[in-house]
Amino acid sequence: MSFSRVYSAQTHLLKGKIVTVEVDITKNTLHSFTLVGLPDKAVDESKDRMSSALKNSGFKSPKSQNQKIVISLSPADLKKEGPYFDLAIALAYLLSAEEIDFDPKGKIFLGELSLNGELQPIKGVLPLTEQAKRLGYKEIFVPIMNAEEAALVKGITVYGAKTLRQVIDHISKVHYDKKGKPIEKETPKILPQKPTEIIHKNTIHDIDFCDIRGQESAKRGLEIAAAGGHNIALSGPPGTGKTMLARVFSHILPELENDEILEITGIHSIVGLLEDALVTEPPFRAPHHTASYVSMIGGGTNPKPGEVTLAHRGVLFLDEFPEFEKRVLEALRQPLEDNIVSISRARGSAIFPSNFILVAAMNPCPCGNKGNKDKVCICKPHDLDRYARRISGPIIDRIDLWVTVGNVDYKKLSDEVVRSERTHTIKDRVKRARLIQEKRFKNYKRNIKTNSEMNVKDLSNFVKLKKEVRNLLDDSAEHLALSARAYHRVIKIARTIADLENSENVEENHILEAIQYRPKVAQ
């Protein structure tokens, strides 16, 4: 046999793409080694990695023989990136050279080869395994360090291997010793990886809500934001606890469901941020205000996800909110409104999920002392005007709750008796409110889970306001000159407040509290 076909895969956007590795060998001719199929530099260098790995695994190096080798990666119009195909290329070459014999049908091979034949871990194994199962493949071979992640997918047999030699000994119908000579004795085979179970861990956090003294208004706002999935902005002088409040906010979010865990784990695996086999807690992303447009929103020549997608199902914390590049802030409009981000480039377009809760923190002015009764603001009028114009009206409109985080009395800071509720107490209320929303939207045609995801039509279906409540809302909206979007956001927040109180209807006090969280600026 001079021709062989073996199957591998690579990530494409946030999904897996099966790649067919074909090898054709023509012997007794001048040496030539060609790899085609739009490979990038990492893929093209697999020829050298594969040759050394074969030599150090007891086989002849492809470069030491007079033969023409053509390796094709199809589909030919898909850009091939990364070292996903090393293992498949090595096996396809050995099969084509008739140095091993196995049936590649129904098998996927993934892994980067070291020069000594060891298998190194790769990114995005979870979505690749899901795609292999979806297309009917029965077995997948991955580096041992990726095996636990791949075993999250049920219905496909996962084999985790340490070396190229292990894979060859497992799949080959004829086995070889270390010098490459055939032997009859059966060599040990790779045991299938046990399915990985999704276990929710009880994480102990360093900071509890009760460790933050005072700021009861801010804590109440964060509780409402967590219960309804609302975006929130914290404004106040430096050192008042805005950053600490934002960091403990993710601790009161409900646990992720199993399908959400797999979705988030797949995203983080593709980007290469997966530390354990699973992401079991809502992500918390806190990019610096110098972050570029592409790193925040996503993009590149071949579109990659950004921070808004990495924060999917979790929290995106933007400290020093007005200091972010204006282009970056304006690009938040779509993900904040639609929970997705659409990226178009010359080589293609992509739609990435971005259903996160935005927590923005900011000072009231460049020096931070505006409105502080104890300190004097040294900002000039044009500095204040420029600072205020850094955040546009449409962005202000898309943030549901605006909370002022003021200075705390020194007596509260030193008094050990003054303690607020603990994190688990607040989290229990949030979970009960989320359960109410889950029942409300259970059989609805649109797949929504929280009040913040309701559109205008959903509000008319699920939030029936009494006449006196509607009149109060209309009068307040006219007095505050609320936009249509802000008007509907007030109703969503009021519905969440009612859920926290286990109230079937939205009452006047819920509307009044919701209005208090609108920004005290012109919209």
Legacy VTK file of the C-alpha trace (Angstrom):
# vtk DataFile Version 3.0
C-alpha trace
ASCII
DATASET POLYDATA
POINTS 523 float
0.000 0.000 0.000
1.379 3.396 -1.000
-1.736 5.380 -0.068
-3.488 5.723 3.294
-6.197 7.823 4.890
-6.422 8.611 8.637
-8.755 11.013 10.450
-7.947 13.902 12.770
-9.605 17.205 13.738
-8.966 20.817 14.621
-10.939 23.639 16.181
-12.704 26.108 13.910
-14.269 29.096 15.677
-15.906 27.446 18.729
-16.544 24.067 17.139
-14.614 21.050 15.938
-13.824 20.326 12.301
-12.848 16.867 11.085
-9.683 16.841 8.962
-8.729 13.926 6.733
-5.009 13.147 6.582
-3.990 11.426 3.332
-0.473 10.155 2.583
0.862 8.961 -0.740
4.377 7.483 -1.071
6.321 6.917 -4.300
9.466 4.864 -3.695
12.789 4.623 -5.555
12.848 8.253 -6.577
14.542 11.451 -5.454
13.635 12.409 -1.902
10.713 14.842 -1.602
8.509 15.637 1.393
5.466 17.850 0.754
2.572 18.863 3.004
-0.434 20.528 1.343
-3.830 21.789 2.498
-3.283 25.389 3.684
-1.003 24.513 6.622
0.322 27.223 8.912
3.899 27.203 10.225
3.086 24.925 13.174
1.459 22.358 10.868
4.280 22.508 8.309
6.843 21.883 11.053
5.028 18.649 11.952
7.127 16.987 9.212
10.248 17.452 11.343
8.540 16.510 14.615
7.031 13.404 13.061
10.320 12.287 11.470
12.238 12.530 14.754
9.410 10.905 16.725
9.349 7.927 14.337
13.126 7.550 14.477
13.094 7.564 18.279
10.165 5.118 18.386
12.034 2.382 16.501
11.064 3.187 12.903
12.971 4.595 9.961
12.850 8.342 9.526
10.945 9.406 6.383
13.787 11.803 5.570
16.403 9.050 5.397
14.891 7.277 2.387
14.739 7.965 -1.343
11.019 8.431 -1.782
8.444 11.058 -2.620
5.994 11.733 0.218
2.856 13.825 -0.260
0.688 14.580 2.780
-2.689 16.180 2.127
-4.948 17.711 4.777
-8.514 18.106 3.607
-10.778 20.002 3.243
-8.142 21.905 1.280
-9.809 25.326 1.671
-9.758 25.217 5.500
-6.784 26.916 7.121
-4.934 24.272 9.186
-3.558 25.639 12.447
-1.705 24.136 15.384
-0.087 20.785 16.136
-3.336 18.770 16.182
-2.330 16.466 13.322
1.125 15.173 14.362
-0.148 11.804 15.599
-2.460 11.260 12.623
0.287 12.186 10.124
2.755 9.748 11.720
0.236 6.887 11.694
-0.881 7.630 8.135
2.753 7.584 6.991
3.483 4.245 8.699
0.300 2.766 7.229
1.174 3.986 3.744
4.752 2.701 4.084
3.347 -0.696 5.195
5.296 -0.569 8.440
2.111 -1.055 10.476
-1.334 -2.436 9.657
-4.574 -1.180 11.207
-8.086 -0.143 10.250
-8.486 3.656 10.620
-12.244 3.588 10.056
-14.222 5.137 12.918
-11.112 6.414 14.704
-9.879 9.975 15.365
-6.249 10.691 16.274
-5.202 13.920 18.018
-1.947 15.018 19.581
1.333 16.878 19.250
4.498 14.767 19.040
7.702 15.489 20.910
10.945 14.600 19.178
11.258 11.483 21.369
7.752 10.261 20.481
5.862 11.487 23.541
2.392 12.988 23.101
1.909 16.573 24.256
-1.498 18.071 25.200
-3.456 20.231 22.757
-6.235 22.827 22.996
-9.944 22.313 22.372
-10.198 18.559 22.959
-13.774 18.764 24.321
-15.412 20.342 21.233
-13.310 18.097 18.987
-14.554 14.994 20.801
-18.147 16.260 20.654
-17.860 16.737 16.890
-16.316 13.270 16.434
-19.190 11.677 18.335
-21.749 13.751 16.428
-20.367 12.445 13.108
-20.455 8.818 14.211
-16.814 8.092 15.114
-16.484 5.331 17.702
-12.978 5.883 19.139
-10.730 8.867 19.756
-7.052 8.823 20.723
-5.726 11.841 22.621
-2.692 12.709 24.771
-3.057 11.306 28.279
-3.278 14.825 29.760
-6.353 15.540 27.604
-8.095 12.235 28.288
-10.125 13.379 31.299
-11.467 16.347 29.356
-12.347 14.225 26.311
-14.129 11.687 28.538
-16.741 14.315 29.396
-18.399 13.285 26.126
-20.515 10.166 26.494
-21.024 7.722 23.627
-17.469 7.601 22.268
-14.532 5.535 23.567
-11.615 7.718 24.686
-8.041 6.440 24.808
-5.382 8.509 26.523
-1.839 7.675 25.354
1.559 8.791 26.593
3.580 7.997 23.470
3.333 7.270 19.775
4.562 3.735 20.478
1.634 3.105 22.827
-0.875 4.067 20.146
0.860 1.883 17.532
0.956 -1.131 19.849
-2.739 -0.681 20.603
-4.124 -0.310 17.073
-1.679 -2.376 14.988
-2.576 -5.923 13.994
1.145 -6.777 14.110
3.244 -5.723 17.113
6.876 -4.744 17.178
9.729 -4.637 19.637
11.774 -1.487 20.345
13.943 -2.130 17.290
10.926 -2.371 15.010
11.020 -6.152 14.529
7.683 -8.043 14.463
6.913 -10.121 17.541
4.084 -12.517 18.272
3.741 -11.677 21.964
0.768 -9.450 22.711
1.877 -6.083 24.092
-0.186 -4.208 26.713
-2.990 -2.163 25.227
-4.279 1.253 26.310
-7.214 1.042 28.676
-10.250 3.162 27.784
-10.597 6.337 29.821
-13.383 6.179 32.394
-16.189 8.696 31.770
-15.579 11.982 33.572
-18.439 12.871 35.891
-19.462 16.474 36.415
-19.025 17.211 40.121
-19.962 20.583 41.598
-17.252 21.523 44.065
-17.962 23.502 47.226
-15.314 26.168 46.829
-14.229 28.100 49.908
-13.629 31.740 48.979
-11.202 34.052 50.731
-13.630 36.980 50.964
-17.214 36.803 52.210
-19.919 39.432 51.832
-19.897 39.920 55.593
-16.220 40.943 55.397
-17.253 44.093 53.527
-18.354 46.666 56.105
-21.184 49.003 55.238
-22.197 49.533 51.573
-25.615 47.952 52.160
-27.085 49.781 49.167
-24.380 48.380 46.881
-24.880 44.867 48.269
-28.607 45.129 47.627
-27.938 46.223 44.049
-25.568 43.303 43.495
-28.149 40.875 44.872
-30.758 42.169 42.411
-28.239 41.994 39.562
-27.382 38.373 40.385
-31.036 37.348 40.763
-32.142 38.725 37.403
-28.913 38.659 35.399
-28.821 42.471 35.211
-25.805 44.619 34.371
-24.635 46.927 37.144
-22.288 49.912 37.538
-20.617 50.885 40.815
-19.591 54.530 41.135
-17.707 56.051 44.019
-14.423 57.485 45.333
-11.251 55.358 45.366
-10.873 52.911 48.235
-14.564 52.454 49.025
-14.645 48.744 48.110
-15.915 48.732 44.519
-13.383 46.151 43.335
-13.934 43.923 46.375
-17.703 44.054 45.871
-17.305 43.077 42.222
-15.088 40.114 43.081
-17.462 38.664 45.689
-20.389 39.217 43.314
-19.569 36.062 41.341
-19.815 34.043 44.581
-23.575 34.667 44.890
-24.375 33.519 41.351
-26.196 30.150 41.149
-24.251 27.018 40.229
-23.910 26.268 36.542
-26.039 23.565 34.980
-24.314 20.599 33.332
-24.876 21.805 29.772
-23.534 25.246 30.734
-20.437 23.639 32.284
-19.704 21.762 29.052
-20.291 24.902 26.963
-17.960 27.072 29.062
-15.344 24.339 29.379
-15.283 23.977 25.590
-14.753 27.733 25.087
-11.915 27.901 27.619
-10.356 24.742 26.189
-10.218 26.214 22.672
-8.553 29.389 23.942
-6.096 27.364 26.037
-7.191 28.671 29.451
-8.394 25.341 30.835
-6.483 24.516 34.022
-8.639 21.586 35.212
-10.780 19.231 33.186
-13.867 21.306 34.004
-14.980 24.881 34.597
-17.607 24.355 37.297
-18.053 27.957 38.506
-19.313 31.026 36.618
-16.293 32.629 34.914
-14.971 35.920 36.285
-13.025 37.969 33.749
-11.364 41.253 34.710
-9.381 42.671 31.757
-7.221 45.761 32.314
-8.489 49.068 30.916
-5.620 49.033 28.372
-7.081 45.882 26.736
-7.315 46.148 22.960
-10.487 45.972 20.885
-9.687 42.475 19.564
-8.808 41.060 22.982
-12.101 42.342 24.384
-14.555 41.681 21.578
-12.732 38.983 19.613
-11.540 38.941 16.040
-8.288 38.568 14.150
-7.654 37.310 10.637
-9.231 34.019 11.649
-11.837 35.121 14.230
-11.064 34.130 17.825
-13.216 34.748 20.932
-12.456 37.690 23.214
-13.128 38.557 26.851
-16.869 39.009 26.295
-17.079 35.367 25.180
-14.729 34.074 27.886
-17.103 35.692 30.410
-20.095 33.815 28.925
-22.435 32.591 31.710
-20.355 34.550 34.212
-19.132 38.045 35.064
-17.218 40.614 33.033
-15.693 43.121 35.455
-14.456 46.361 33.924
-12.613 48.405 36.536
-11.903 52.060 35.696
-14.748 51.829 33.197
-14.346 55.275 31.556
-10.627 54.626 31.007
-11.317 51.909 28.439
-10.867 52.877 24.803
-14.080 54.452 23.505
-14.132 52.033 20.558
-14.102 49.102 23.000
-16.948 50.514 25.099
-19.101 51.215 22.059
-18.528 47.660 20.824
-20.189 46.399 24.007
-23.558 47.536 22.680
-24.342 44.312 20.783
-23.293 41.773 23.455
-25.093 43.753 26.172
-28.293 43.859 24.133
-28.306 40.562 22.210
-26.019 38.314 24.333
-23.967 37.505 21.238
-21.116 39.188 19.376
-20.942 39.078 15.582
-17.511 39.372 13.970
-17.002 39.771 10.223
-13.633 39.546 8.506
-12.434 39.126 4.925
-11.822 35.399 5.509
-15.134 34.738 7.193
-17.561 35.713 9.900
-18.411 34.278 13.286
-21.059 34.625 15.974
-19.798 33.999 19.500
-21.982 33.708 22.632
-21.577 36.522 25.159
-24.319 36.182 27.746
-22.556 37.713 30.742
-23.337 40.096 33.593
-21.378 43.322 33.252
-20.043 44.815 36.484
-18.515 48.240 35.808
-16.621 50.244 38.437
-15.716 53.889 38.066
-14.707 57.006 39.955
-17.062 60.008 39.860
-14.327 62.170 38.290
-10.650 61.906 37.234
-9.349 62.756 40.724
-12.055 60.653 42.386
-13.197 63.244 44.934
-16.275 64.736 43.267
-19.123 64.751 45.792
-16.802 63.702 48.621
-17.626 65.822 51.689
-14.230 65.130 53.257
-11.999 65.919 50.266
-11.863 68.630 47.617
-12.236 67.834 43.926
-9.339 69.368 41.978
-10.707 68.608 38.518
-11.275 71.494 36.137
-14.669 71.914 34.427
-13.386 70.742 31.038
-11.831 67.658 32.723
-15.186 66.781 34.253
-16.939 67.306 30.931
-14.444 65.153 29.023
-14.626 62.411 31.684
-18.437 62.345 31.548
-18.455 62.106 27.744
-16.269 58.987 27.735
-19.353 56.871 28.370
-22.029 57.381 25.747
-25.754 57.519 26.371
-26.467 54.189 24.632
-23.989 52.401 26.922
-25.443 54.095 30.011
-28.883 53.022 28.844
-27.811 49.380 28.559
-26.617 49.130 32.160
-29.627 48.289 34.332
-28.490 49.327 37.801
-26.344 52.312 38.800
-25.211 52.218 42.416
-23.245 54.809 44.377
-20.543 53.353 46.625
-19.744 56.071 49.131
-17.232 56.416 51.937
-17.837 54.231 54.993
-17.878 55.650 58.511
-14.655 54.768 60.329
-16.614 53.416 63.291
-18.164 50.756 61.053
-14.750 49.748 59.801
-13.402 49.100 63.294
-16.533 47.707 64.934
-16.410 43.890 64.928
-20.085 43.698 65.908
-21.313 45.349 62.706
-21.649 42.471 60.287
-23.878 42.022 57.251
-25.302 38.823 55.802
-22.970 36.073 54.716
-22.503 35.097 51.077
-24.408 31.808 51.321
-27.480 33.576 52.779
-27.631 36.024 49.873
-26.918 33.227 47.386
-29.865 31.217 48.698
-32.214 34.145 48.001
-30.738 34.560 44.533
-31.237 30.860 43.791
-34.879 31.019 44.934
-35.493 34.017 42.667
-33.840 32.224 39.743
-36.050 29.178 40.391
-39.147 31.379 40.152
-37.917 32.720 36.803
-37.135 29.210 35.579
-40.719 28.130 36.262
-42.033 31.301 34.617
-40.179 30.702 31.333
-40.201 26.880 31.405
-42.591 26.247 28.521
-41.982 29.486 26.674
-41.112 29.387 22.973
-37.998 31.515 23.519
-35.092 29.975 25.410
-34.664 32.539 28.196
-33.750 31.955 31.827
-33.626 35.342 33.542
-35.697 38.518 33.633
-32.939 40.519 31.960
-33.352 38.458 28.770
-36.987 39.468 28.241
-37.795 41.649 25.260
-40.757 44.007 24.882
-43.105 41.234 23.788
-42.013 39.021 26.681
-42.721 41.833 29.142
-46.294 42.150 27.882
-46.727 38.378 28.287
-45.176 37.914 31.722
-45.349 41.248 33.581
-48.910 42.509 34.018
-48.876 45.833 35.851
-51.867 47.115 37.784
-53.302 50.444 36.715
-51.925 52.367 39.703
-48.512 50.760 39.248
-48.483 51.637 35.542
-49.472 55.233 36.306
-46.641 55.535 38.839
-44.162 54.176 36.306
-45.383 56.492 33.539
-45.216 59.565 35.757
-41.697 58.671 36.909
-40.545 57.985 33.356
-41.854 61.356 32.197
-40.240 63.172 35.109
-36.855 61.439 34.592
-37.064 61.576 30.753
-36.397 57.844 30.477
-35.783 56.371 27.046
-37.952 53.478 25.853
-35.119 51.060 26.628
-34.639 52.453 30.142
-38.429 52.332 30.695
-38.523 48.612 29.948
-35.396 47.957 32.012
-37.120 49.482 35.038
-39.924 46.938 34.603
-37.417 44.063 34.373
-35.626 45.185 37.538
-38.951 45.595 39.364
-39.928 42.065 38.331
-36.655 40.754 39.769
-37.199 42.652 43.042
-40.660 41.110 43.248
-39.166 37.645 42.666
-36.700 38.188 45.517
-39.680 38.947 47.769
-41.634 36.004 46.322
-44.337 38.414 45.186
-46.626 37.281 42.391
-47.278 40.826 41.143
-45.076 43.862 40.678
-46.146 46.432 43.253
-45.537 50.171 43.597
-42.649 49.715 46.050
-40.876 47.459 43.533
-41.168 50.131 40.838
-39.932 52.849 43.191
-36.876 50.821 44.198
-36.121 49.957 40.567
-36.237 53.637 39.569
-33.687 54.450 42.261
-31.106 52.448 40.320
-31.311 54.549 37.155
-28.288 56.854 36.572
-28.569 60.424 37.836
-27.545 61.821 34.439
-29.311 62.869 31.281
-29.986 59.956 28.939
LINES 1 524
523 0 1 2 3 4 5 6 7 8 9 10 11 12 13 14 15 16 17 18 19 20 21 22 23 24 25 26 27 28 29 30 31 32 33 34 35 36 37 38 39 40 41 42 43 44 45 46 47 48 49 50 51 52 53 54 55 56 57 58 59 60 61 62 63 64 65 66 67 68 69 70 71 72 73 74 75 76 77 78 79 80 81 82 83 84 85 86 87 88 89 90 91 92 93 94 95 96 97 98 99 100 101 102 103 104 105 106 107 108 109 110 111 112 113 114 115 116 117 118 119 120 121 122 123 124 125 126 127 128 129 130 131 132 133 134 135 136 137 138 139 140 141 142 143 144 145 146 147 148 149 150 151 152 153 154 155 156 157 158 159 160 161 162 163 164 165 166 167 168 169 170 171 172 173 174 175 176 177 178 179 180 181 182 183 184 185 186 187 188 189 190 191 192 193 194 195 196 197 198 199 200 201 202 203 204 205 206 207 208 209 210 211 212 213 214 215 216 217 218 219 220 221 222 223 224 225 226 227 228 229 230 231 232 233 234 235 236 237 238 239 240 241 242 243 244 245 246 247 248 249 250 251 252 253 254 255 256 257 258 259 260 261 262 263 264 265 266 267 268 269 270 271 272 273 274 275 276 277 278 279 280 281 282 283 284 285 286 287 288 289 290 291 292 293 294 295 296 297 298 299 300 301 302 303 304 305 306 307 308 309 310 311 312 313 314 315 316 317 318 319 320 321 322 323 324 325 326 327 328 329 330 331 332 333 334 335 336 337 338 339 340 341 342 343 344 345 346 347 348 349 350 351 352 353 354 355 356 357 358 359 360 361 362 363 364 365 366 367 368 369 370 371 372 373 374 375 376 377 378 379 380 381 382 383 384 385 386 387 388 389 390 391 392 393 394 395 396 397 398 399 400 401 402 403 404 405 406 407 408 409 410 411 412 413 414 415 416 417 418 419 420 421 422 423 424 425 426 427 428 429 430 431 432 433 434 435 436 437 438 439 440 441 442 443 444 445 446 447 448 449 450 451 452 453 454 455 456 457 458 459 460 461 462 463 464 465 466 467 468 469 470 471 472 473 474 475 476 477 478 479 480 481 482 483 484 485 486 487 488 489 490 491 492 493 494 495 496 497 498 499 500 501 502 503 504 505 506 507 508 509 510 511 512 513 514 515 516 517 518 519 520 521 522
